[in-house]
């Protein structure tokens, strides 16, 4: 059974998008160096950072 478009839109507005963004590039203020966050097929993040502070920033970013 297919839901009419109205119900799909209502469901998406109510619950939002739960899966992490896995493609593209973001620029974020607050970093001291370059950070790369890769995600595998299951959405598990892998963080490469130039420093510890940036790595912890990226962990928080992934959790948010």
mmCIF file of the N, C-alpha and C atoms, coordinates in Angstrom:
data_MODEL
# 
_entry.id   MODEL 
# 
loop_
_atom_site.group_PDB 
_atom_site.id 
_atom_site.type_symbol 
_atom_site.label_atom_id 
_atom_site.label_alt_id 
_atom_site.label_comp_id 
_atom_site.label_asym_id 
_atom_site.label_entity_id 
_atom_site.label_seq_id 
_atom_site.pdbx_PDB_ins_code 
_atom_site.Cartn_x 
_atom_site.Cartn_y 
_atom_site.Cartn_z 
_atom_site.occupancy 
_atom_site.B_iso_or_equiv 
_atom_site.pdbx_formal_charge 
_atom_site.auth_seq_id 
_atom_site.auth_comp_id 
_atom_site.auth_asym_id 
_atom_site.auth_atom_id 
_atom_site.pdbx_PDB_model_num 
ATOM 1   N N  . UNK A 1 1  ? 0.843  -1.181 0.000  1.00 0.00 ? 1  UNK A N  1 
ATOM 2   C CA . UNK A 1 1  ? 0.000  0.000  0.000  1.00 0.00 ? 1  UNK A CA 1 
ATOM 3   C C  . UNK A 1 1  ? 0.883  1.237  0.000  1.00 0.00 ? 1  UNK A C  1 
ATOM 4   N N  . UNK A 1 2  ? 0.615  2.181  -0.856 1.00 0.00 ? 2  UNK A N  1 
ATOM 5   C CA . UNK A 1 2  ? 1.406  3.411  -0.920 1.00 0.00 ? 2  UNK A CA 1 
ATOM 6   C C  . UNK A 1 2  ? 0.675  4.527  -0.199 1.00 0.00 ? 2  UNK A C  1 
ATOM 7   N N  . UNK A 1 3  ? 1.426  5.283  0.584  1.00 0.00 ? 3  UNK A N  1 
ATOM 8   C CA . UNK A 1 3  ? 0.832  6.415  1.287  1.00 0.00 ? 3  UNK A CA 1 
ATOM 9   C C  . UNK A 1 3  ? 0.652  7.573  0.324  1.00 0.00 ? 3  UNK A C  1 
ATOM 10  N N  . UNK A 1 4  ? -0.442 8.306  0.420  1.00 0.00 ? 4  UNK A N  1 
ATOM 11  C CA . UNK A 1 4  ? -0.565 9.525  -0.385 1.00 0.00 ? 4  UNK A CA 1 
ATOM 12  C C  . UNK A 1 4  ? 0.524  10.523 0.013  1.00 0.00 ? 4  UNK A C  1 
ATOM 13  N N  . UNK A 1 5  ? 0.890  11.413 -0.892 1.00 0.00 ? 5  UNK A N  1 
ATOM 14  C CA . UNK A 1 5  ? 1.960  12.379 -0.665 1.00 0.00 ? 5  UNK A CA 1 
ATOM 15  C C  . UNK A 1 5  ? 1.767  13.227 0.584  1.00 0.00 ? 5  UNK A C  1 
ATOM 16  N N  . UNK A 1 6  ? 0.529  13.544 0.917  1.00 0.00 ? 6  UNK A N  1 
ATOM 17  C CA . UNK A 1 6  ? 0.253  14.361 2.101  1.00 0.00 ? 6  UNK A CA 1 
ATOM 18  C C  . UNK A 1 6  ? 0.741  13.687 3.370  1.00 0.00 ? 6  UNK A C  1 
ATOM 19  N N  . UNK A 1 7  ? 0.479  12.401 3.497  1.00 0.00 ? 7  UNK A N  1 
ATOM 20  C CA . UNK A 1 7  ? 0.872  11.686 4.707  1.00 0.00 ? 7  UNK A CA 1 
ATOM 21  C C  . UNK A 1 7  ? 2.387  11.522 4.797  1.00 0.00 ? 7  UNK A C  1 
ATOM 22  N N  . UNK A 1 8  ? 3.037  11.331 3.665  1.00 0.00 ? 8  UNK A N  1 
ATOM 23  C CA . UNK A 1 8  ? 4.498  11.267 3.661  1.00 0.00 ? 8  UNK A CA 1 
ATOM 24  C C  . UNK A 1 8  ? 5.096  12.585 4.127  1.00 0.00 ? 8  UNK A C  1 
ATOM 25  N N  . UNK A 1 9  ? 4.579  13.692 3.604  1.00 0.00 ? 9  UNK A N  1 
ATOM 26  C CA . UNK A 1 9  ? 5.084  15.011 3.992  1.00 0.00 ? 9  UNK A CA 1 
ATOM 27  C C  . UNK A 1 9  ? 4.827  15.268 5.476  1.00 0.00 ? 9  UNK A C  1 
ATOM 28  N N  . UNK A 1 10 ? 3.657  14.906 5.956  1.00 0.00 ? 10 UNK A N  1 
ATOM 29  C CA . UNK A 1 10 ? 3.326  15.091 7.374  1.00 0.00 ? 10 UNK A CA 1 
ATOM 30  C C  . UNK A 1 10 ? 4.243  14.259 8.260  1.00 0.00 ? 10 UNK A C  1 
ATOM 31  N N  . UNK A 1 11 ? 4.511  13.028 7.866  1.00 0.00 ? 11 UNK A N  1 
ATOM 32  C CA . UNK A 1 11 ? 5.412  12.155 8.622  1.00 0.00 ? 11 UNK A CA 1 
ATOM 33  C C  . UNK A 1 11 ? 6.811  12.749 8.674  1.00 0.00 ? 11 UNK A C  1 
ATOM 34  N N  . UNK A 1 12 ? 7.319  13.232 7.537  1.00 0.00 ? 12 UNK A N  1 
ATOM 35  C CA . UNK A 1 12 ? 8.671  13.815 7.480  1.00 0.00 ? 12 UNK A CA 1 
ATOM 36  C C  . UNK A 1 12 ? 8.754  15.082 8.323  1.00 0.00 ? 12 UNK A C  1 
ATOM 37  N N  . UNK A 1 13 ? 7.740  15.931 8.280  1.00 0.00 ? 13 UNK A N  1 
ATOM 38  C CA . UNK A 1 13 ? 7.737  17.149 9.088  1.00 0.00 ? 13 UNK A CA 1 
ATOM 39  C C  . UNK A 1 13 ? 7.676  16.823 10.574 1.00 0.00 ? 13 UNK A C  1 
ATOM 40  N N  . UNK A 1 14 ? 6.944  15.779 10.930 1.00 0.00 ? 14 UNK A N  1 
ATOM 41  C CA . UNK A 1 14 ? 6.794  15.411 12.339 1.00 0.00 ? 14 UNK A CA 1 
ATOM 42  C C  . UNK A 1 14 ? 8.070  14.812 12.916 1.00 0.00 ? 14 UNK A C  1 
ATOM 43  N N  . UNK A 1 15 ? 8.734  13.963 12.158 1.00 0.00 ? 15 UNK A N  1 
ATOM 44  C CA . UNK A 1 15 ? 9.864  13.221 12.696 1.00 0.00 ? 15 UNK A CA 1 
ATOM 45  C C  . UNK A 1 15 ? 11.205 13.650 12.142 1.00 0.00 ? 15 UNK A C  1 
ATOM 46  N N  . UNK A 1 16 ? 11.242 14.392 11.064 1.00 0.00 ? 16 UNK A N  1 
ATOM 47  C CA . UNK A 1 16 ? 12.501 14.856 10.508 1.00 0.00 ? 16 UNK A CA 1 
ATOM 48  C C  . UNK A 1 16 ? 13.279 13.743 9.837  1.00 0.00 ? 16 UNK A C  1 
ATOM 49  N N  . UNK A 1 17 ? 14.494 14.083 9.458  1.00 0.00 ? 17 UNK A N  1 
ATOM 50  C CA . UNK A 1 17 ? 15.379 13.120 8.803  1.00 0.00 ? 17 UNK A CA 1 
ATOM 51  C C  . UNK A 1 17 ? 16.326 12.578 9.863  1.00 0.00 ? 17 UNK A C  1 
ATOM 52  N N  . UNK A 1 18 ? 16.303 11.310 10.104 1.00 0.00 ? 18 UNK A N  1 
ATOM 53  C CA . UNK A 1 18 ? 17.079 10.698 11.180 1.00 0.00 ? 18 UNK A CA 1 
ATOM 54  C C  . UNK A 1 18 ? 18.440 10.185 10.751 1.00 0.00 ? 18 UNK A C  1 
ATOM 55  N N  . UNK A 1 19 ? 18.658 9.939  9.473  1.00 0.00 ? 19 UNK A N  1 
ATOM 56  C CA . UNK A 1 19 ? 19.925 9.377  9.025  1.00 0.00 ? 19 UNK A CA 1 
ATOM 57  C C  . UNK A 1 19 ? 20.961 10.476 8.819  1.00 0.00 ? 19 UNK A C  1 
ATOM 58  N N  . UNK A 1 20 ? 22.227 10.205 9.119  1.00 0.00 ? 20 UNK A N  1 
ATOM 59  C CA . UNK A 1 20 ? 23.261 11.230 8.949  1.00 0.00 ? 20 UNK A CA 1 
ATOM 60  C C  . UNK A 1 20 ? 23.531 11.504 7.476  1.00 0.00 ? 20 UNK A C  1 
ATOM 61  N N  . UNK A 1 21 ? 24.007 12.707 7.214  1.00 0.00 ? 21 UNK A N  1 
ATOM 62  C CA . UNK A 1 21 ? 24.419 13.064 5.866  1.00 0.00 ? 21 UNK A CA 1 
ATOM 63  C C  . UNK A 1 21 ? 25.729 12.336 5.572  1.00 0.00 ? 21 UNK A C  1 
ATOM 64  N N  . UNK A 1 22 ? 25.779 11.613 4.473  1.00 0.00 ? 22 UNK A N  1 
ATOM 65  C CA . UNK A 1 22 ? 26.960 10.798 4.190  1.00 0.00 ? 22 UNK A CA 1 
ATOM 66  C C  . UNK A 1 22 ? 27.750 11.290 2.987  1.00 0.00 ? 22 UNK A C  1 
ATOM 67  N N  . UNK A 1 23 ? 27.264 12.287 2.297  1.00 0.00 ? 23 UNK A N  1 
ATOM 68  C CA . UNK A 1 23 ? 27.979 12.822 1.127  1.00 0.00 ? 23 UNK A CA 1 
ATOM 69  C C  . UNK A 1 23 ? 28.013 14.342 1.194  1.00 0.00 ? 23 UNK A C  1 
ATOM 70  N N  . UNK A 1 24 ? 29.010 14.909 0.563  1.00 0.00 ? 24 UNK A N  1 
ATOM 71  C CA . UNK A 1 24 ? 29.095 16.356 0.499  1.00 0.00 ? 24 UNK A CA 1 
ATOM 72  C C  . UNK A 1 24 ? 30.163 16.905 1.419  1.00 0.00 ? 24 UNK A C  1 
ATOM 73  N N  . UNK A 1 25 ? 30.213 18.208 1.500  1.00 0.00 ? 25 UNK A N  1 
ATOM 74  C CA . UNK A 1 25 ? 31.226 18.890 2.301  1.00 0.00 ? 25 UNK A CA 1 
ATOM 75  C C  . UNK A 1 25 ? 30.567 20.024 3.063  1.00 0.00 ? 25 UNK A C  1 
ATOM 76  N N  . UNK A 1 26 ? 30.932 20.188 4.322  1.00 0.00 ? 26 UNK A N  1 
ATOM 77  C CA . UNK A 1 26 ? 30.434 21.269 5.168  1.00 0.00 ? 26 UNK A CA 1 
ATOM 78  C C  . UNK A 1 26 ? 31.605 22.099 5.664  1.00 0.00 ? 26 UNK A C  1 
ATOM 79  N N  . UNK A 1 27 ? 31.392 23.377 5.808  1.00 0.00 ? 27 UNK A N  1 
ATOM 80  C CA . UNK A 1 27 ? 32.377 24.252 6.423  1.00 0.00 ? 27 UNK A CA 1 
ATOM 81  C C  . UNK A 1 27 ? 31.814 24.681 7.772  1.00 0.00 ? 27 UNK A C  1 
ATOM 82  N N  . UNK A 1 28 ? 32.589 24.454 8.841  1.00 0.00 ? 28 UNK A N  1 
ATOM 83  C CA . UNK A 1 28 ? 32.126 24.717 10.195 1.00 0.00 ? 28 UNK A CA 1 
ATOM 84  C C  . UNK A 1 28 ? 33.116 25.655 10.887 1.00 0.00 ? 28 UNK A C  1 
ATOM 85  N N  . UNK A 1 29 ? 32.610 26.671 11.551 1.00 0.00 ? 29 UNK A N  1 
ATOM 86  C CA . UNK A 1 29 ? 33.465 27.570 12.333 1.00 0.00 ? 29 UNK A CA 1 
ATOM 87  C C  . UNK A 1 29 ? 33.871 26.908 13.640 1.00 0.00 ? 29 UNK A C  1 
ATOM 88  N N  . UNK A 1 30 ? 35.037 27.257 14.150 1.00 0.00 ? 30 UNK A N  1 
ATOM 89  C CA . UNK A 1 30 ? 35.482 26.750 15.436 1.00 0.00 ? 30 UNK A CA 1 
ATOM 90  C C  . UNK A 1 30 ? 36.603 25.733 15.365 1.00 0.00 ? 30 UNK A C  1 
ATOM 91  N N  . UNK A 1 31 ? 37.019 25.359 14.174 1.00 0.00 ? 31 UNK A N  1 
ATOM 92  C CA . UNK A 1 31 ? 38.096 24.379 14.034 1.00 0.00 ? 31 UNK A CA 1 
ATOM 93  C C  . UNK A 1 31 ? 39.436 25.081 13.884 1.00 0.00 ? 31 UNK A C  1 
ATOM 94  N N  . UNK A 1 32 ? 40.487 24.429 14.389 1.00 0.00 ? 32 UNK A N  1 
ATOM 95  C CA . UNK A 1 32 ? 41.840 24.976 14.275 1.00 0.00 ? 32 UNK A CA 1 
ATOM 96  C C  . UNK A 1 32 ? 42.575 24.407 13.065 1.00 0.00 ? 32 UNK A C  1 
ATOM 97  N N  . UNK A 1 33 ? 42.174 23.247 12.586 1.00 0.00 ? 33 UNK A N  1 
ATOM 98  C CA . UNK A 1 33 ? 42.817 22.585 11.450 1.00 0.00 ? 33 UNK A CA 1 
ATOM 99  C C  . UNK A 1 33 ? 41.787 21.855 10.612 1.00 0.00 ? 33 UNK A C  1 
ATOM 100 N N  . UNK A 1 34 ? 42.280 21.032 9.704  1.00 0.00 ? 34 UNK A N  1 
ATOM 101 C CA . UNK A 1 34 ? 41.383 20.267 8.831  1.00 0.00 ? 34 UNK A CA 1 
ATOM 102 C C  . UNK A 1 34 ? 40.869 19.022 9.549  1.00 0.00 ? 34 UNK A C  1 
ATOM 103 N N  . UNK A 1 35 ? 39.605 18.723 9.311  1.00 0.00 ? 35 UNK A N  1 
ATOM 104 C CA . UNK A 1 35 ? 38.964 17.540 9.872  1.00 0.00 ? 35 UNK A CA 1 
ATOM 105 C C  . UNK A 1 35 ? 38.210 16.846 8.747  1.00 0.00 ? 35 UNK A C  1 
ATOM 106 N N  . UNK A 1 36 ? 38.322 15.538 8.703  1.00 0.00 ? 36 UNK A N  1 
ATOM 107 C CA . UNK A 1 36 ? 37.567 14.751 7.729  1.00 0.00 ? 36 UNK A CA 1 
ATOM 108 C C  . UNK A 1 36 ? 36.763 13.701 8.482  1.00 0.00 ? 36 UNK A C  1 
ATOM 109 N N  . UNK A 1 37 ? 35.475 13.666 8.214  1.00 0.00 ? 37 UNK A N  1 
ATOM 110 C CA . UNK A 1 37 ? 34.589 12.669 8.811  1.00 0.00 ? 37 UNK A CA 1 
ATOM 111 C C  . UNK A 1 37 ? 34.069 11.797 7.672  1.00 0.00 ? 37 UNK A C  1 
ATOM 112 N N  . UNK A 1 38 ? 34.421 10.534 7.707  1.00 0.00 ? 38 UNK A N  1 
ATOM 113 C CA . UNK A 1 38 ? 33.934 9.566  6.731  1.00 0.00 ? 38 UNK A CA 1 
ATOM 114 C C  . UNK A 1 38 ? 32.931 8.674  7.428  1.00 0.00 ? 38 UNK A C  1 
ATOM 115 N N  . UNK A 1 39 ? 31.957 8.185  6.697  1.00 0.00 ? 39 UNK A N  1 
ATOM 116 C CA . UNK A 1 39 ? 30.989 7.248  7.258  1.00 0.00 ? 39 UNK A CA 1 
ATOM 117 C C  . UNK A 1 39 ? 30.952 6.005  6.383  1.00 0.00 ? 39 UNK A C  1 
ATOM 118 N N  . UNK A 1 40 ? 30.858 4.851  7.038  1.00 0.00 ? 40 UNK A N  1 
ATOM 119 C CA . UNK A 1 40 ? 30.767 3.612  6.274  1.00 0.00 ? 40 UNK A CA 1 
ATOM 120 C C  . UNK A 1 40 ? 29.312 3.376  5.849  1.00 0.00 ? 40 UNK A C  1 
ATOM 121 N N  . UNK A 1 41 ? 29.052 2.228  5.284  1.00 0.00 ? 41 UNK A N  1 
ATOM 122 C CA . UNK A 1 41 ? 27.715 1.915  4.766  1.00 0.00 ? 41 UNK A CA 1 
ATOM 123 C C  . UNK A 1 41 ? 26.647 1.888  5.859  1.00 0.00 ? 41 UNK A C  1 
ATOM 124 N N  . UNK A 1 42 ? 27.071 1.709  7.117  1.00 0.00 ? 42 UNK A N  1 
ATOM 125 C CA . UNK A 1 42 ? 26.125 1.669  8.228  1.00 0.00 ? 42 UNK A CA 1 
ATOM 126 C C  . UNK A 1 42 ? 25.989 3.010  8.935  1.00 0.00 ? 42 UNK A C  1 
ATOM 127 N N  . UNK A 1 43 ? 26.707 4.039  8.462  1.00 0.00 ? 43 UNK A N  1 
ATOM 128 C CA . UNK A 1 43 ? 26.629 5.361  9.068  1.00 0.00 ? 43 UNK A CA 1 
ATOM 129 C C  . UNK A 1 43 ? 27.592 5.576  10.215 1.00 0.00 ? 43 UNK A C  1 
ATOM 130 N N  . UNK A 1 44 ? 28.512 4.637  10.460 1.00 0.00 ? 44 UNK A N  1 
ATOM 131 C CA . UNK A 1 44 ? 29.482 4.766  11.540 1.00 0.00 ? 44 UNK A CA 1 
ATOM 132 C C  . UNK A 1 44 ? 30.557 5.783  11.131 1.00 0.00 ? 44 UNK A C  1 
ATOM 133 N N  . UNK A 1 45 ? 30.790 6.815  11.955 1.00 0.00 ? 45 UNK A N  1 
ATOM 134 C CA . UNK A 1 45 ? 31.763 7.841  11.561 1.00 0.00 ? 45 UNK A CA 1 
ATOM 135 C C  . UNK A 1 45 ? 33.204 7.430  11.865 1.00 0.00 ? 45 UNK A C  1 
ATOM 136 N N  . UNK A 1 46 ? 34.112 7.860  10.983 1.00 0.00 ? 46 UNK A N  1 
ATOM 137 C CA . UNK A 1 46 ? 35.559 7.712  11.165 1.00 0.00 ? 46 UNK A CA 1 
ATOM 138 C C  . UNK A 1 46 ? 36.138 9.105  11.033 1.00 0.00 ? 46 UNK A C  1 
ATOM 139 N N  . UNK A 1 47 ? 36.855 9.558  12.056 1.00 0.00 ? 47 UNK A N  1 
ATOM 140 C CA . UNK A 1 47 ? 37.316 10.942 12.124 1.00 0.00 ? 47 UNK A CA 1 
ATOM 141 C C  . UNK A 1 47 ? 38.818 11.008 11.938 1.00 0.00 ? 47 UNK A C  1 
ATOM 142 N N  . UNK A 1 48 ? 39.253 11.857 11.007 1.00 0.00 ? 48 UNK A N  1 
ATOM 143 C CA . UNK A 1 48 ? 40.669 12.176 10.808 1.00 0.00 ? 48 UNK A CA 1 
ATOM 144 C C  . UNK A 1 48 ? 40.821 13.663 11.083 1.00 0.00 ? 48 UNK A C  1 
ATOM 145 N N  . UNK A 1 49 ? 41.635 14.018 12.086 1.00 0.00 ? 49 UNK A N  1 
ATOM 146 C CA . UNK A 1 49 ? 41.807 15.425 12.455 1.00 0.00 ? 49 UNK A CA 1 
ATOM 147 C C  . UNK A 1 49 ? 43.279 15.711 12.690 1.00 0.00 ? 49 UNK A C  1 
ATOM 148 N N  . UNK A 1 50 ? 43.651 16.987 12.517 1.00 0.00 ? 50 UNK A N  1 
ATOM 149 C CA . UNK A 1 50 ? 45.043 17.399 12.709 1.00 0.00 ? 50 UNK A CA 1 
ATOM 150 C C  . UNK A 1 50 ? 45.415 17.525 14.188 1.00 0.00 ? 50 UNK A C  1 
ATOM 151 N N  . UNK A 1 51 ? 44.436 17.699 15.053 1.00 0.00 ? 51 UNK A N  1 
ATOM 152 C CA . UNK A 1 51 ? 44.730 17.846 16.481 1.00 0.00 ? 51 UNK A CA 1 
ATOM 153 C C  . UNK A 1 51 ? 43.641 17.232 17.340 1.00 0.00 ? 51 UNK A C  1 
ATOM 154 N N  . UNK A 1 52 ? 43.962 17.065 18.621 1.00 0.00 ? 52 UNK A N  1 
ATOM 155 C CA . UNK A 1 52 ? 43.013 16.456 19.551 1.00 0.00 ? 52 UNK A CA 1 
ATOM 156 C C  . UNK A 1 52 ? 41.761 17.303 19.741 1.00 0.00 ? 52 UNK A C  1 
ATOM 157 N N  . UNK A 1 53 ? 41.941 18.618 19.843 1.00 0.00 ? 53 UNK A N  1 
ATOM 158 C CA . UNK A 1 53 ? 40.792 19.501 20.063 1.00 0.00 ? 53 UNK A CA 1 
ATOM 159 C C  . UNK A 1 53 ? 39.816 19.400 18.891 1.00 0.00 ? 53 UNK A C  1 
ATOM 160 N N  . UNK A 1 54 ? 40.359 19.391 17.680 1.00 0.00 ? 54 UNK A N  1 
ATOM 161 C CA . UNK A 1 54 ? 39.508 19.265 16.497 1.00 0.00 ? 54 UNK A CA 1 
ATOM 162 C C  . UNK A 1 54 ? 38.840 17.895 16.434 1.00 0.00 ? 54 UNK A C  1 
ATOM 163 N N  . UNK A 1 55 ? 39.528 16.854 16.854 1.00 0.00 ? 55 UNK A N  1 
ATOM 164 C CA . UNK A 1 55 ? 38.942 15.514 16.864 1.00 0.00 ? 55 UNK A CA 1 
ATOM 165 C C  . UNK A 1 55 ? 37.758 15.456 17.828 1.00 0.00 ? 55 UNK A C  1 
ATOM 166 N N  . UNK A 1 56 ? 37.917 16.039 19.014 1.00 0.00 ? 56 UNK A N  1 
ATOM 167 C CA . UNK A 1 56 ? 36.805 16.047 19.966 1.00 0.00 ? 56 UNK A CA 1 
ATOM 168 C C  . UNK A 1 56 ? 35.655 16.916 19.477 1.00 0.00 ? 56 UNK A C  1 
ATOM 169 N N  . UNK A 1 57 ? 35.966 18.007 18.797 1.00 0.00 ? 57 UNK A N  1 
ATOM 170 C CA . UNK A 1 57 ? 34.929 18.837 18.185 1.00 0.00 ? 57 UNK A CA 1 
ATOM 171 C C  . UNK A 1 57 ? 34.132 18.007 17.180 1.00 0.00 ? 57 UNK A C  1 
ATOM 172 N N  . UNK A 1 58 ? 34.829 17.212 16.367 1.00 0.00 ? 58 UNK A N  1 
ATOM 173 C CA . UNK A 1 58 ? 34.180 16.386 15.358 1.00 0.00 ? 58 UNK A CA 1 
ATOM 174 C C  . UNK A 1 58 ? 33.313 15.295 16.002 1.00 0.00 ? 58 UNK A C  1 
ATOM 175 N N  . UNK A 1 59 ? 33.760 14.734 17.110 1.00 0.00 ? 59 UNK A N  1 
ATOM 176 C CA . UNK A 1 59 ? 32.937 13.737 17.823 1.00 0.00 ? 59 UNK A CA 1 
ATOM 177 C C  . UNK A 1 59 ? 31.625 14.374 18.265 1.00 0.00 ? 59 UNK A C  1 
ATOM 178 N N  . UNK A 1 60 ? 31.712 15.559 18.837 1.00 0.00 ? 60 UNK A N  1 
ATOM 179 C CA . UNK A 1 60 ? 30.508 16.269 19.245 1.00 0.00 ? 60 UNK A CA 1 
ATOM 180 C C  . UNK A 1 60 ? 29.610 16.615 18.071 1.00 0.00 ? 60 UNK A C  1 
ATOM 181 N N  . UNK A 1 61 ? 30.230 17.005 16.955 1.00 0.00 ? 61 UNK A N  1 
ATOM 182 C CA . UNK A 1 61 ? 29.478 17.327 15.750 1.00 0.00 ? 61 UNK A CA 1 
ATOM 183 C C  . UNK A 1 61 ? 28.723 16.101 15.252 1.00 0.00 ? 61 UNK A C  1 
ATOM 184 N N  . UNK A 1 62 ? 29.368 14.948 15.271 1.00 0.00 ? 62 UNK A N  1 
ATOM 185 C CA . UNK A 1 62 ? 28.711 13.703 14.836 1.00 0.00 ? 62 UNK A CA 1 
ATOM 186 C C  . UNK A 1 62 ? 27.548 13.350 15.755 1.00 0.00 ? 62 UNK A C  1 
ATOM 187 N N  . UNK A 1 63 ? 27.730 13.558 17.041 1.00 0.00 ? 63 UNK A N  1 
ATOM 188 C CA . UNK A 1 63 ? 26.662 13.233 18.002 1.00 0.00 ? 63 UNK A CA 1 
ATOM 189 C C  . UNK A 1 63 ? 25.468 14.177 17.858 1.00 0.00 ? 63 UNK A C  1 
ATOM 190 N N  . UNK A 1 64 ? 25.761 15.417 17.515 1.00 0.00 ? 64 UNK A N  1 
ATOM 191 C CA . UNK A 1 64 ? 24.674 16.398 17.382 1.00 0.00 ? 64 UNK A CA 1 
ATOM 192 C C  . UNK A 1 64 ? 23.853 16.067 16.158 1.00 0.00 ? 64 UNK A C  1 
# 
